[in-house]
Amino acid sequence: MATEKAETDRVPVTLALSTIAYMERLVRQGTHGTSVPGVARTLIEEGIRLAIKDGLLAIRDNGKGS
């Protein structure tokens, strides 16, 4: 597991208003984060973990070292 802080770039993301409204409801519910960005982070993390588990994402060894 990574212990160093990675450099990050911020990029704008466009979401449907209905998606943002749903995430705002999750914020009020308090189950997935305390802000819309926090909820988005949680859902992205959960989605990536599920995709890895289901075999939809995999690291392929192409012989290039990292």
All heavy atoms as a GROMACS GRO file, in nm:
protein
  492
    1MET      N    1   0.084  -0.117   0.000
    1MET     CA    2   0.000   0.000   0.000
    1MET      C    3   0.089   0.124   0.000
    1MET      O    4   0.190   0.129   0.067
    1MET     CB    5  -0.091  -0.002   0.123
    1MET     CG    6  -0.185   0.117   0.126
    1MET     SD    7  -0.300   0.114   0.264
    1MET     CE    8  -0.418  -0.002   0.200
    2ALA      N    9   0.050   0.223  -0.074
    2ALA     CA   10   0.130   0.346  -0.084
    2ALA      C   11   0.125   0.423   0.047
    2ALA      O   12   0.021   0.439   0.108
    2ALA     CB   13   0.078   0.432  -0.198
    3THR      N   14   0.242   0.470   0.089
    3THR     CA   15   0.248   0.549   0.211
    3THR      C   16   0.286   0.693   0.182
    3THR      O   17   0.275   0.778   0.268
    3THR     CB   18   0.349   0.490   0.310
    3THR    OG1   19   0.477   0.482   0.247
    3THR    CG2   20   0.305   0.352   0.357
    4GLU      N   21   0.334   0.720   0.062
    4GLU     CA   22   0.371   0.856   0.024
    4GLU      C   23   0.249   0.929  -0.030
    4GLU      O   24   0.160   0.869  -0.087
    4GLU     CB   25   0.478   0.852  -0.085
    4GLU     CG   26   0.605   0.785  -0.044
    4GLU     CD   27   0.703   0.776  -0.161
    4GLU    OE1   28   0.678   0.838  -0.264
    4GLU    OE2   29   0.802   0.705  -0.146
    5LYS      N   30   0.250   1.062  -0.013
    5LYS     CA   31   0.144   1.140  -0.074
    5LYS      C   32   0.179   1.162  -0.220
    5LYS      O   33   0.288   1.206  -0.252
    5LYS     CB   34   0.128   1.274  -0.004
    5LYS     CG   35   0.061   1.262   0.130
    5LYS     CD   36   0.016   1.397   0.176
    5LYS     CE   37  -0.067   1.377   0.301
    5LYS     NZ   38  -0.143   1.494   0.335
    6ALA      N   39   0.088   1.131  -0.306
    6ALA     CA   40   0.110   1.150  -0.449
    6ALA      C   41   0.078   1.293  -0.488
    6ALA      O   42  -0.007   1.358  -0.427
    6ALA     CB   43   0.020   1.054  -0.528
    7GLU      N   44   0.150   1.342  -0.588
    7GLU     CA   45   0.114   1.472  -0.643
    7GLU      C   46  -0.020   1.455  -0.714
    7GLU      O   47  -0.047   1.352  -0.773
    7GLU     CB   48   0.220   1.517  -0.743
    7GLU     CG   49   0.351   1.556  -0.677
    7GLU     CD   50   0.447   1.616  -0.778
    7GLU    OE1   51   0.403   1.682  -0.872
    7GLU    OE2   52   0.567   1.594  -0.759
    8THR      N   53  -0.102   1.556  -0.704
    8THR     CA   54  -0.233   1.545  -0.766
    8THR      C   55  -0.259   1.664  -0.855
    8THR      O   56  -0.210   1.774  -0.831
    8THR     CB   57  -0.346   1.536  -0.661
    8THR    OG1   58  -0.341   1.654  -0.581
    8THR    CG2   59  -0.331   1.414  -0.573
    9ASP      N   60  -0.335   1.642  -0.957
    9ASP     CA   61  -0.385   1.747  -1.044
    9ASP      C   62  -0.536   1.750  -1.026
    9ASP      O   63  -0.600   1.645  -1.014
    9ASP     CB   64  -0.354   1.718  -1.191
    9ASP     CG   65  -0.206   1.734  -1.224
    9ASP    OD1   66  -0.141   1.819  -1.159
    9ASP    OD2   67  -0.159   1.663  -1.314
   10ARG      N   68  -0.590   1.868  -1.026
   10ARG     CA   69  -0.736   1.880  -1.019
   10ARG      C   70  -0.789   1.896  -1.160
   10ARG      O   71  -0.735   1.972  -1.239
   10ARG     CB   72  -0.775   1.999  -0.934
   10ARG     CG   73  -0.739   1.981  -0.789
   10ARG     CD   74  -0.788   2.100  -0.708
   10ARG     NE   75  -0.748   2.086  -0.571
   10ARG     CZ   76  -0.824   2.031  -0.476
   10ARG    NH1   77  -0.943   1.985  -0.506
   10ARG    NH2   78  -0.780   2.021  -0.352
   11VAL      N   79  -0.893   1.821  -1.189
   11VAL     CA   80  -0.957   1.832  -1.319
   11VAL      C   81  -1.107   1.848  -1.297
   11VAL      O   82  -1.165   1.788  -1.207
   11VAL     CB   83  -0.931   1.708  -1.408
   11VAL    CG1   84  -0.785   1.697  -1.446
   11VAL    CG2   85  -0.975   1.581  -1.340
   12PRO      N   86  -1.169   1.932  -1.376
   12PRO     CA   87  -1.314   1.949  -1.360
   12PRO      C   88  -1.387   1.825  -1.411
   12PRO      O   89  -1.346   1.762  -1.509
   12PRO     CB   90  -1.346   2.071  -1.446
   12PRO     CG   91  -1.233   2.083  -1.542
   12PRO     CD   92  -1.113   2.021  -1.477
   13VAL      N   93  -1.493   1.790  -1.342
   13VAL     CA   94  -1.575   1.676  -1.381
   13VAL      C   95  -1.718   1.725  -1.398
   13VAL      O   96  -1.768   1.800  -1.315
   13VAL     CB   97  -1.570   1.565  -1.273
   13VAL    CG1   98  -1.663   1.451  -1.309
   13VAL    CG2   99  -1.428   1.515  -1.256
   14THR      N  100  -1.780   1.684  -1.506
   14THR     CA  101  -1.918   1.723  -1.531
   14THR      C  102  -2.009   1.605  -1.495
   14THR      O  103  -1.988   1.494  -1.543
   14THR     CB  104  -1.938   1.761  -1.679
   14THR    OG1  105  -1.848   1.866  -1.711
   14THR    CG2  106  -2.080   1.804  -1.706
   15LEU      N  107  -2.105   1.632  -1.409
   15LEU     CA  108  -2.202   1.530  -1.370
   15LEU      C  109  -2.342   1.583  -1.396
   15LEU      O  110  -2.366   1.704  -1.390
   15LEU     CB  111  -2.188   1.497  -1.221
   15LEU     CG  112  -2.055   1.439  -1.175
   15LEU    CD1  113  -2.051   1.430  -1.024
   15LEU    CD2  114  -2.032   1.303  -1.236
   16ALA      N  115  -2.434   1.493  -1.419
   16ALA     CA  116  -2.574   1.531  -1.437
   16ALA      C  117  -2.625   1.593  -1.307
   16ALA      O  118  -2.585   1.552  -1.197
   16ALA     CB  119  -2.658   1.410  -1.474
   17LEU      N  120  -2.714   1.691  -1.319
   17LEU     CA  121  -2.772   1.754  -1.201
   17LEU      C  122  -2.841   1.652  -1.111
   17LEU      O  123  -2.835   1.662  -0.989
   17LEU     CB  124  -2.869   1.864  -1.242
   17LEU     CG  125  -2.805   1.988  -1.305
   17LEU    CD1  126  -2.913   2.086  -1.350
   17LEU    CD2  127  -2.710   2.055  -1.208
   18SER      N  128  -2.902   1.552  -1.171
   18SER     CA  129  -2.969   1.449  -1.091
   18SER      C  130  -2.868   1.368  -1.010
   18SER      O  131  -2.897   1.326  -0.898
   18SER     CB  132  -3.053   1.357  -1.180
   18SER     OG  133  -2.970   1.294  -1.277
   19THR      N  134  -2.748   1.347  -1.065
   19THR     CA  135  -2.643   1.275  -0.993
   19THR      C  136  -2.595   1.357  -0.875
   19THR      O  137  -2.577   1.304  -0.764
   19THR     CB  138  -2.526   1.243  -1.088
   19THR    OG1  139  -2.574   1.163  -1.196
   19THR    CG2  140  -2.414   1.170  -1.016
   20ILE      N  141  -2.573   1.486  -0.897
   20ILE     CA  142  -2.530   1.575  -0.789
   20ILE      C  143  -2.636   1.581  -0.680
   20ILE      O  144  -2.604   1.573  -0.561
   20ILE     CB  145  -2.497   1.715  -0.843
   20ILE    CG1  146  -2.375   1.706  -0.936
   20ILE    CG2  147  -2.470   1.812  -0.729
   20ILE    CD1  148  -2.349   1.832  -1.016
   21ALA      N  149  -2.762   1.590  -0.719
   21ALA     CA  150  -2.871   1.594  -0.621
   21ALA      C  151  -2.872   1.465  -0.538
   21ALA      O  152  -2.892   1.469  -0.416
   21ALA     CB  153  -3.005   1.614  -0.691
   22TYR      N  154  -2.850   1.353  -0.602
   22TYR     CA  155  -2.847   1.225  -0.531
   22TYR      C  156  -2.731   1.222  -0.433
   22TYR      O  157  -2.747   1.179  -0.317
   22TYR     CB  158  -2.834   1.109  -0.632
   22TYR     CG  159  -2.861   0.974  -0.572
   22TYR    CD1  160  -2.990   0.926  -0.560
   22TYR    CD2  161  -2.756   0.895  -0.527
   22TYR    CE1  162  -3.015   0.800  -0.505
   22TYR    CE2  163  -2.779   0.770  -0.471
   22TYR     CZ  164  -2.909   0.724  -0.460
   22TYR     OH  165  -2.933   0.602  -0.404
   23MET      N  166  -2.614   1.270  -0.475
   23MET     CA  167  -2.499   1.273  -0.386
   23MET      C  168  -2.523   1.370  -0.270
   23MET      O  169  -2.481   1.343  -0.158
   23MET     CB  170  -2.371   1.307  -0.462
   23MET     CG  171  -2.328   1.194  -0.554
   23MET     SD  172  -2.159   1.206  -0.617
   23MET     CE  173  -2.162   1.359  -0.704
   24GLU      N  174  -2.594   1.479  -0.294
   24GLU     CA  175  -2.629   1.571  -0.185
   24GLU      C  176  -2.718   1.502  -0.083
   24GLU      O  177  -2.704   1.523   0.038
   24GLU     CB  178  -2.696   1.697  -0.240
   24GLU     CG  179  -2.599   1.789  -0.312
   24GLU     CD  180  -2.666   1.901  -0.389
   24GLU    OE1  181  -2.788   1.891  -0.420
   24GLU    OE2  182  -2.596   2.000  -0.420
   25ARG      N  183  -2.807   1.416  -0.130
   25ARG     CA  184  -2.892   1.339  -0.037
   25ARG      C  185  -2.808   1.242   0.043
   25ARG      O  186  -2.833   1.221   0.163
   25ARG     CB  187  -3.002   1.265  -0.115
   25ARG     CG  188  -3.106   1.361  -0.172
   25ARG     CD  189  -3.212   1.291  -0.251
   25ARG     NE  190  -3.288   1.201  -0.165
   25ARG     CZ  191  -3.371   1.108  -0.211
   25ARG    NH1  192  -3.389   1.093  -0.340
   25ARG    NH2  193  -3.437   1.031  -0.128
   26LEU      N  194  -2.707   1.181  -0.020
   26LEU     CA  195  -2.617   1.091   0.053
   26LEU      C  196  -2.537   1.167   0.158
   26LEU      O  197  -2.510   1.114   0.266
   26LEU     CB  198  -2.524   1.018  -0.044
   26LEU     CG  199  -2.589   0.914  -0.134
   26LEU    CD1  200  -2.490   0.861  -0.236
   26LEU    CD2  201  -2.650   0.800  -0.054
   27VAL      N  202  -2.500   1.292   0.128
   27VAL     CA  203  -2.429   1.376   0.226
   27VAL      C  204  -2.518   1.396   0.348
   27VAL      O  205  -2.475   1.379   0.463
   27VAL     CB  206  -2.388   1.512   0.165
   27VAL    CG1  207  -2.343   1.608   0.274
   27VAL    CG2  208  -2.279   1.494   0.061
   28ARG      N  209  -2.644   1.432   0.325
   28ARG     CA  210  -2.737   1.453   0.438
   28ARG      C  211  -2.759   1.325   0.517
   28ARG      O  212  -2.777   1.327   0.638
   28ARG     CB  213  -2.870   1.510   0.387
   28ARG     CG  214  -2.859   1.655   0.342
   28ARG     CD  215  -2.993   1.720   0.320
   28ARG     NE  216  -3.071   1.658   0.214
   28ARG     CZ  217  -3.061   1.687   0.084
   28ARG    NH1  218  -2.975   1.777   0.043
   28ARG    NH2  219  -3.137   1.626  -0.005
   29GLN      N  220  -2.756   1.213   0.447
   29GLN     CA  221  -2.772   1.083   0.512
   29GLN      C  222  -2.647   1.048   0.593
   29GLN      O  223  -2.655   0.978   0.693
   29GLN     CB  224  -2.798   0.979   0.402
   29GLN     CG  225  -2.837   0.844   0.448
   29GLN     CD  226  -2.876   0.760   0.329
   29GLN    OE1  227  -2.981   0.781   0.270
   29GLN    NE2  228  -2.791   0.666   0.292
   30GLY      N  229  -2.532   1.096   0.546
   30GLY     CA  230  -2.407   1.076   0.619
   30GLY      C  231  -2.342   0.939   0.604
   30GLY      O  232  -2.251   0.906   0.679
   31THR      N  233  -2.385   0.861   0.507
   31THR     CA  234  -2.334   0.724   0.496
   31THR      C  235  -2.213   0.709   0.404
   31THR      O  236  -2.142   0.609   0.412
   31THR     CB  237  -2.444   0.629   0.444
   31THR    OG1  238  -2.492   0.680   0.319
   31THR    CG2  239  -2.557   0.618   0.544
   32HIS      N  240  -2.191   0.807   0.317
   32HIS     CA  241  -2.084   0.792   0.219
   32HIS      C  242  -1.986   0.908   0.219
   32HIS      O  243  -1.893   0.910   0.139
   32HIS     CB  244  -2.143   0.776   0.078
   32HIS     CG  245  -2.216   0.648   0.060
   32HIS    ND1  246  -2.343   0.626   0.106
   32HIS    CD2  247  -2.178   0.532   0.001
   32HIS    CE1  248  -2.380   0.504   0.076
   32HIS    NE2  249  -2.282   0.445   0.012
   33GLY      N  250  -2.005   1.006   0.304
   33GLY     CA  251  -1.916   1.120   0.309
   33GLY      C  252  -1.988   1.242   0.364
   33GLY      O  253  -2.110   1.242   0.379
   34THR      N  254  -1.911   1.346   0.392
   34THR     CA  255  -1.968   1.466   0.452
   34THR      C  256  -1.976   1.582   0.353
   34THR      O  257  -2.014   1.692   0.391
   34THR     CB  258  -1.885   1.510   0.574
   34THR    OG1  259  -1.750   1.531   0.532
   34THR    CG2  260  -1.889   1.403   0.684
   35SER      N  261  -1.938   1.555   0.227
   35SER     CA  262  -1.947   1.656   0.122
   35SER      C  263  -1.968   1.583  -0.010
   35SER      O  264  -1.943   1.462  -0.020
   35SER     CB  265  -1.818   1.738   0.116
   35SER     OG  266  -1.710   1.656   0.076
   36VAL      N  267  -2.014   1.656  -0.111
   36VAL     CA  268  -2.032   1.593  -0.242
   36VAL      C  269  -1.899   1.536  -0.294
   36VAL      O  270  -1.896   1.422  -0.340
   36VAL     CB  271  -2.099   1.690  -0.343
   36VAL    CG1  272  -2.096   1.633  -0.484
   36VAL    CG2  273  -2.243   1.717  -0.300
   37PRO      N  274  -1.787   1.611  -0.286
   37PRO     CA  275  -1.660   1.550  -0.329
   37PRO      C  276  -1.623   1.426  -0.246
   37PRO      O  277  -1.570   1.329  -0.300
   37PRO     CB  278  -1.557   1.662  -0.308
   37PRO     CG  279  -1.637   1.788  -0.317
   37PRO     CD  280  -1.769   1.754  -0.255
   38GLY      N  281  -1.654   1.428  -0.118
   38GLY     CA  282  -1.626   1.312  -0.033
   38GLY      C  283  -1.708   1.191  -0.075
   38GLY      O  284  -1.658   1.078  -0.080
   39VAL      N  285  -1.835   1.214  -0.104
   39VAL     CA  286  -1.921   1.106  -0.152
   39VAL      C  287  -1.867   1.053  -0.285
   39VAL      O  288  -1.859   0.932  -0.306
   39VAL     CB  289  -2.068   1.153  -0.167
   39VAL    CG1  290  -2.151   1.052  -0.242
   39VAL    CG2  291  -2.129   1.182  -0.030
   40ALA      N  292  -1.829   1.144  -0.374
   40ALA     CA  293  -1.775   1.102  -0.504
   40ALA      C  294  -1.650   1.016  -0.485
   40ALA      O  295  -1.636   0.911  -0.549
   40ALA     CB  296  -1.744   1.224  -0.590
   41ARG      N  297  -1.560   1.058  -0.396
   41ARG     CA  298  -1.439   0.978  -0.368
   41ARG      C  299  -1.475   0.839  -0.320
   41ARG      O  300  -1.417   0.739  -0.365
   41ARG     CB  301  -1.351   1.047  -0.264
   41ARG     CG  302  -1.255   1.147  -0.321
   41ARG     CD  303  -1.154   1.194  -0.217
   41ARG     NE  304  -1.216   1.259  -0.101
   41ARG     CZ  305  -1.248   1.387  -0.097
   41ARG    NH1  306  -1.227   1.464  -0.201
   41ARG    NH2  307  -1.304   1.438   0.010
   42THR      N  308  -1.570   0.831  -0.227
   42THR     CA  309  -1.612   0.701  -0.174
   42THR      C  310  -1.668   0.613  -0.284
   42THR      O  311  -1.631   0.495  -0.296
   42THR     CB  312  -1.718   0.720  -0.064
   42THR    OG1  313  -1.660   0.795   0.043
   42THR    CG2  314  -1.768   0.586  -0.010
   43LEU      N  315  -1.755   0.668  -0.367
   43LEU     CA  316  -1.817   0.588  -0.473
   43LEU      C  317  -1.715   0.546  -0.578
   43LEU      O  318  -1.721   0.433  -0.628
   43LEU     CB  319  -1.932   0.666  -0.536
   43LEU     CG  320  -2.048   0.698  -0.442
   43LEU    CD1  321  -2.153   0.781  -0.513
   43LEU    CD2  322  -2.110   0.571  -0.384
   44ILE      N  323  -1.621   0.633  -0.611
   44ILE     CA  324  -1.516   0.597  -0.706
   44ILE      C  325  -1.431   0.485  -0.650
   44ILE      O  326  -1.404   0.386  -0.719
   44ILE     CB  327  -1.430   0.720  -0.741
   44ILE    CG1  328  -1.512   0.819  -0.825
   44ILE    CG2  329  -1.302   0.679  -0.814
   44ILE    CD1  330  -1.449   0.956  -0.838
   45GLU      N  331  -1.389   0.498  -0.523
   45GLU     CA  332  -1.308   0.394  -0.459
   45GLU      C  333  -1.382   0.261  -0.458
   45GLU      O  334  -1.325   0.156  -0.493
   45GLU     CB  335  -1.272   0.436  -0.316
   45GLU     CG  336  -1.195   0.333  -0.238
   45GLU     CD  337  -1.050   0.318  -0.279
   45GLU    OE1  338  -0.995   0.411  -0.340
   45GLU    OE2  339  -0.992   0.211  -0.250
   46GLU      N  340  -1.508   0.263  -0.418
   46GLU     CA  341  -1.586   0.139  -0.413
   46GLU      C  342  -1.601   0.079  -0.552
   46GLU      O  343  -1.593  -0.043  -0.570
   46GLU     CB  344  -1.723   0.165  -0.350
   46GLU     CG  345  -1.717   0.191  -0.201
   46GLU     CD  346  -1.853   0.220  -0.140
   46GLU    OE1  347  -1.956   0.206  -0.208
   46GLU    OE2  348  -1.856   0.258  -0.022
   47GLY      N  349  -1.622   0.165  -0.653
   47GLY     CA  350  -1.637   0.118  -0.791
   47GLY      C  351  -1.510   0.055  -0.844
   47GLY      O  352  -1.514  -0.049  -0.911
   48ILE      N  353  -1.397   0.115  -0.814
   48ILE     CA  354  -1.269   0.059  -0.859
   48ILE      C  355  -1.243  -0.074  -0.792
   48ILE      O  356  -1.203  -0.172  -0.858
   48ILE     CB  357  -1.154   0.159  -0.833
   48ILE    CG1  358  -1.168   0.280  -0.926
   48ILE    CG2  359  -1.018   0.091  -0.851
   48ILE    CD1  360  -1.075   0.395  -0.892
   49ARG      N  361  -1.266  -0.081  -0.661
   49ARG     CA  362  -1.244  -0.208  -0.590
   49ARG      C  363  -1.334  -0.319  -0.645
   49ARG      O  364  -1.290  -0.433  -0.664
   49ARG     CB  365  -1.270  -0.191  -0.440
   49ARG     CG  366  -1.162  -0.112  -0.371
   49ARG     CD  367  -1.195  -0.092  -0.225
   49ARG     NE  368  -1.098  -0.004  -0.165
   49ARG     CZ  369  -1.044  -0.024  -0.047
   49ARG    NH1  370  -1.079  -0.129   0.024
   49ARG    NH2  371  -0.956   0.061   0.000
   50LEU      N  372  -1.460  -0.286  -0.674
   50LEU     CA  373  -1.552  -0.384  -0.729
   50LEU      C  374  -1.509  -0.428  -0.869
   50LEU      O  375  -1.513  -0.546  -0.902
   50LEU     CB  376  -1.695  -0.327  -0.732
   50LEU     CG  377  -1.804  -0.421  -0.781
   50LEU    CD1  378  -1.812  -0.545  -0.692
   50LEU    CD2  379  -1.937  -0.349  -0.785
   51ALA      N  380  -1.464  -0.332  -0.950
   51ALA     CA  381  -1.418  -0.366  -1.085
   51ALA      C  382  -1.295  -0.457  -1.080
   51ALA      O  383  -1.283  -0.549  -1.162
   51ALA     CB  384  -1.386  -0.238  -1.163
   52ILE      N  385  -1.205  -0.434  -0.986
   52ILE     CA  386  -1.088  -0.522  -0.970
   52ILE      C  387  -1.135  -0.661  -0.928
   52ILE      O  388  -1.094  -0.762  -0.985
   52ILE     CB  389  -0.988  -0.463  -0.869
   52ILE    CG1  390  -0.923  -0.336  -0.927
   52ILE    CG2  391  -0.881  -0.567  -0.832
   52ILE    CD1  392  -0.844  -0.255  -0.826
   53LYS      N  393  -1.222  -0.665  -0.828
   53LYS     CA  394  -1.271  -0.794  -0.776
   53LYS      C  395  -1.342  -0.873  -0.885
   53LYS      O  396  -1.326  -0.994  -0.896
   53LYS     CB  397  -1.367  -0.767  -0.660
   53LYS     CG  398  -1.427  -0.892  -0.600
   53LYS     CD  399  -1.522  -0.856  -0.485
   53LYS     CE  400  -1.616  -0.970  -0.462
   53LYS     NZ  401  -1.755  -0.934  -0.477
   54ASP      N  402  -1.421  -0.804  -0.968
   54ASP     CA  403  -1.497  -0.871  -1.073
   54ASP      C  404  -1.414  -0.899  -1.199
   54ASP      O  405  -1.465  -0.953  -1.296
   54ASP     CB  406  -1.618  -0.787  -1.112
   54ASP     CG  407  -1.724  -0.783  -1.002
   54ASP    OD1  408  -1.715  -0.863  -0.906
   54ASP    OD2  409  -1.816  -0.699  -1.012
   55GLY      N  410  -1.286  -0.861  -1.196
   55GLY     CA  411  -1.199  -0.889  -1.308
   55GLY      C  412  -1.212  -0.790  -1.424
   55GLY      O  413  -1.160  -0.815  -1.532
   56LEU      N  414  -1.282  -0.680  -1.402
   56LEU     CA  415  -1.298  -0.582  -1.509
   56LEU      C  416  -1.174  -0.493  -1.523
   56LEU      O  417  -1.151  -0.435  -1.629
   56LEU     CB  418  -1.420  -0.494  -1.482
   56LEU     CG  419  -1.553  -0.568  -1.475
   56LEU    CD1  420  -1.664  -0.475  -1.431
   56LEU    CD2  421  -1.585  -0.631  -1.610
   57LEU      N  422  -1.095  -0.481  -1.416
   57LEU     CA  423  -0.969  -0.409  -1.418
   57LEU      C  424  -0.858  -0.504  -1.377
   57LEU      O  425  -0.874  -0.579  -1.281
   57LEU     CB  426  -0.970  -0.292  -1.318
   57LEU     CG  427  -1.060  -0.175  -1.349
   57LEU    CD1  428  -1.053  -0.072  -1.234
   57LEU    CD2  429  -1.019  -0.107  -1.478
   58ALA      N  430  -0.750  -0.502  -1.450
   58ALA     CA  431  -0.637  -0.588  -1.416
   58ALA      C  432  -0.509  -0.520  -1.462
   58ALA      O  433  -0.508  -0.449  -1.562
   58ALA     CB  434  -0.652  -0.725  -1.482
   59ILE      N  435  -0.402  -0.544  -1.390
   59ILE     CA  436  -0.271  -0.496  -1.427
   59ILE      C  437  -0.208  -0.604  -1.515
   59ILE      O  438  -0.198  -0.720  -1.474
   59ILE     CB  439  -0.182  -0.471  -1.303
   59ILE    CG1  440  -0.248  -0.375  -1.206
   59ILE    CG2  441  -0.044  -0.424  -1.345
   59ILE    CD1  442  -0.269  -0.235  -1.260
   60ARG      N  443  -0.169  -0.565  -1.632
   60ARG     CA  444  -0.104  -0.660  -1.723
   60ARG      C  445   0.045  -0.636  -1.722
   60ARG      O  446   0.090  -0.521  -1.729
   60ARG     CB  447  -0.159  -0.643  -1.863
   60ARG     CG  448  -0.303  -0.681  -1.873
   60ARG     CD  449  -0.348  -0.687  -2.017
   60ARG     NE  450  -0.489  -0.718  -2.022
   60ARG     CZ  451  -0.581  -0.633  -2.066
   60ARG    NH1  452  -0.546  -0.514  -2.111
   60ARG    NH2  453  -0.707  -0.667  -2.067
   61ASP      N  454   0.122  -0.741  -1.714
   61ASP     CA  455   0.267  -0.730  -1.717
   61ASP      C  456   0.310  -0.722  -1.863
   61ASP      O  457   0.307  -0.819  -1.935
   61ASP     CB  458   0.332  -0.849  -1.649
   61ASP     CG  459   0.483  -0.839  -1.646
   61ASP    OD1  460   0.537  -0.732  -1.682
   61ASP    OD2  461   0.547  -0.940  -1.609
   62ASN      N  462   0.350  -0.601  -1.904
   62ASN     CA  463   0.393  -0.585  -2.043
   62ASN      C  464   0.545  -0.573  -2.053
   62ASN      O  465   0.596  -0.526  -2.152
   62ASN     CB  466   0.326  -0.462  -2.106
   62ASN     CG  467   0.355  -0.333  -2.032
   62ASN    OD1  468   0.436  -0.331  -1.941
   62ASN    ND2  469   0.289  -0.227  -2.072
   63GLY      N  470   0.614  -0.611  -1.943
   63GLY     CA  471   0.758  -0.613  -1.943
   63GLY      C  472   0.824  -0.476  -1.934
   63GLY      O  473   0.941  -0.463  -1.962
   64LYS      N  474   0.750  -0.375  -1.893
   64LYS     CA  475   0.805  -0.240  -1.886
   64LYS      C  476   0.845  -0.200  -1.744
   64LYS      O  477   0.855  -0.084  -1.714
   64LYS     CB  478   0.706  -0.138  -1.942
   64LYS     CG  479   0.690  -0.147  -2.091
   64LYS     CD  480   0.609  -0.032  -2.140
   64LYS     CE  481   0.594  -0.036  -2.290
   64LYS     NZ  482   0.509   0.069  -2.340
   65GLY      N  483   0.859  -0.281  -1.654
   65GLY     CA  484   0.903  -0.246  -1.519
   65GLY      C  485   0.805  -0.169  -1.435
   65GLY      O  486   0.776  -0.143  -1.397
   66SER      N  487   0.748  -0.096  -1.392
   66SER     CA  488   0.646  -0.042  -1.308
   66SER      C  489   0.528  -0.014  -1.390
   66SER      O  490   0.461   0.051  -1.431
   66SER     CB  491   0.683   0.079  -1.230
   66SER     OG  492   0.792   0.145  -1.243
   0.00000   0.00000   0.00000
